[in-house]
Amino acid sequence: MSLEDQFNAAQAKSKTLAQKPSNDVLLKLYSLFKQGAVGDVNVERPGGFDFVGAAKFDAWEALKGQSKEEAQQAYIDYVESLF
């Protein structure tokens, strides 16, 4: 199975968690997924009172420079650690 296939399978598996993860876990999942799917941040940081959007942006930006492949593997490993 290719890394891309494993990444997609991990994304589907992440939606089957028995209970909703904490915000920290959700941010890590989001940031690793975005880095693995898109690469480095390519949008502007939300401002104003969009605290959730800003937190998501900051978590994703913290992975800047990590390759898509590294982020995909980290996402796969992290999802597996949640089960």
Secondary structure as GFF3:
##gff-version 3
##sequence-region A 1 83
A	DSSP	alpha_helix	3	14	.	.	.	ID=ss1
A	DSSP	alpha_helix	23	37	.	.	.	ID=ss2
A	DSSP	alpha_helix	51	61	.	.	.	ID=ss3
A	DSSP	alpha_helix	68	81	.	.	.	ID=ss4
###
